[in-house]
Amino acid sequence: MLTVTTQEILADLPDSVKLRQIDIETLQGARGFIFDRLDLITTSFYDILFGFEKTEAVFREGERSAREASFKHWVELTLTKEINQEYWEWQTYVGLIHVKRGIKNDIFVRMLNYVTELLVAEVVNNVPKEQAVPILIAWLRLSSTVSALIVQGYEQFYHQAIEGMTGIDEQLLDRLVAVEIDDMVAANQQYRM
């Protein structure tokens, strides 16, 4: 299931935005720079998650150190190991865990963007432009691919869970949603610009 889901999501990404081998090499070449800032990024990231009521609610008491270690593990493996099908499946698996933990996609995307903001600031302020641009492009390609896998994985697993519980397959669910969405669009035309 996870392998097929991952392959389908990756196949839907245009080649022009996919992570390339040169991007992987660029990120791995910048790993020392990123590792030097990993504690700062991790602490800032989790300060927000544990300081915001909606995100704090998904964590168990005393879990912060384990989550921080998990985040650092992701960064370390991303910057030191081969990024292959197994790596991408791991990212899709995170979407499944997000469903289980109740981590909504809007929060995930915003927080991944926050990590990107922190990294951009560090790179722009500390790396010569000719080196900074490739690092940032590589990071954006990586984070957008990771985001696609986690977000779409979340949605597919959520639908699969509904299908498993109700017997309503994805095509029927999509048709039902389309009818309801048409009604919602019609009822909210005043917001169109």
N, C-alpha and C positions, 0 to 999 in steps of 0.2 A: 504494500500500500504506500509506504513512505517513499520508496524508490520511484514508483510510477508518478506520484504526486510531484516529487522534486523534478523529475525529467520533464513533465508537462509544463511546470512553471518556468523552468529554464528555457524550454523550447518557445515559449510565448514572448520571451524578451528579444527585442531587435538586436541584431549583432552589433550595431553601432553603439549600444549602451552597455554591452556585456563587459565584464571584467576580462582583461586581456593578460597574456603572459607578461608583457612589459609592465603592466600595472602591479602584478604580483611581485615582480622583481624590484620595482620601485619601492613598494611598501616594505618588502623584506630588507632592502638596502637602508631604509629609514628606521628600522626597528630600534636601534640604539637610541635615537632621538625620541621615539615614541615611548620606549620603555622608561626613559629618564623622566617622563611626564605622566606615567601611568598611575602613580599614586595620587597625584593631583587630580587627574581626570576621574579616577574611580571615586575618590572621596567626594568631589563636587557632585558627581552623578548620583551617588547614594544619599548625599545630604538632601537633595531635592526629593528623591523617591520616599525617603523616610520622614521628610518634613512636610509632605503634602497629604492631606487626609485621605483623598481617594486612592492614592498609590500606596500609602502606608498600610491601608487595610488589607492588601493582598499578601502581606508578609506575616510570618509567625514571629512571636517574641524571640529575641536572641538570634534571629536569622541573618542579620546584616553581614557579619563577617563571612558567612558561607556564600552569600550573594556576591560580595566583593571579590572573594576568591574565584568564584565562577566567572565573573566578568573579566578578571585579569587572565584567567585560563583561556578564555575565548580570544583575547587580544594576543596572548603569547602564542597560541597555536596558529592563529591567523598569520602572524608575522614570522613564524619559524618552520611551519610544516607545509607540506604540499596541499594546495587548494585543489581538490578533486571532487569526484562524485560523492565520496564519503563525507567530505567537509560540507558540501551543499546539503546532503541529507540531514546532517546534524543541525543546520540552520532551519530546515523545514520542521524538524522535530521540535525546535523551540516554539514554533507556532502551535503545535499540539500542547505543549506545556503551558503556553499562554492561555489557551482555552481552559485547561484544567485549573489554572490559578486565577482566572478572571481578569487577566491583564488585557485590557481593550486595545485595539489597534491604534486608536488615536493617541493614546498615551505612549505606546511603544514607538510610534513614528516620531512623535515630538521629542522623546528622550534620546532616540538615536540621533536626531538632528542636533540635540544639545551636545552630545559627545562630539559631533562634527564641528559645531561652533567652537568648542574648546580646542579641538585639534587645529582648526583653521587659525585661531588667534595665536596659538603657539608657533605654528609653522610660519605664518606671515611675519611675526615679530622676531623670529630667530633664525630663519633660513633664507639664503639669497634667493631672489625671485626665480632665477633660472632653475633652481632645484625645488623651490616651493610649489610651483605650478604643477609639475608632474606628480608630486606627492599628493597634492590636493585632488587632482583629477583621479588618481588611482584610488584614493580613499572614497571619493564620491561614487565611483563605479562599484567598489566593494560594498559600501553601505546601501546603495540602491538595490543591488542584487540580493543582499542579505534581507533587506526590507521586503522585497518582492516575495521571497521564499517564506518569510515568517508571516507576513500579512495574508498572502494567498493561501498558505498552508493553514493558517487559523480558520479562514473562511471555509475551505474545503473540509477540514476536520469537523467544524461546527455543523456543516450540512450533512456530512456522513453520520454524525451522531444523531441528528434529527431523523434522518432516513432509517437508521438502525432502531430508533425508539418508536417511530410512527408508521414506517413503511412507505412514507412519501418520498419518492425518488427525487433526485436533484432536478430533473427536467420538469416534473410536475410542480415542484416547489418554485422553480424559476418562473413558470407560467403564472402561478398564483401570485407571486410577488409582482410580476409585470402588470397584472390587472390592478392590483392595489396601488402600485406606484403611479400608474396612469391616472387613477382617481386622485391621488395626493397631488400630482403635478397640476391637474385641472383646478383643484381647490386652492392652490397657492400661486396662481398666476400673478397676483399683485406684487410679488417679490421679484419678478423678472425685470431685468434692467435692459 
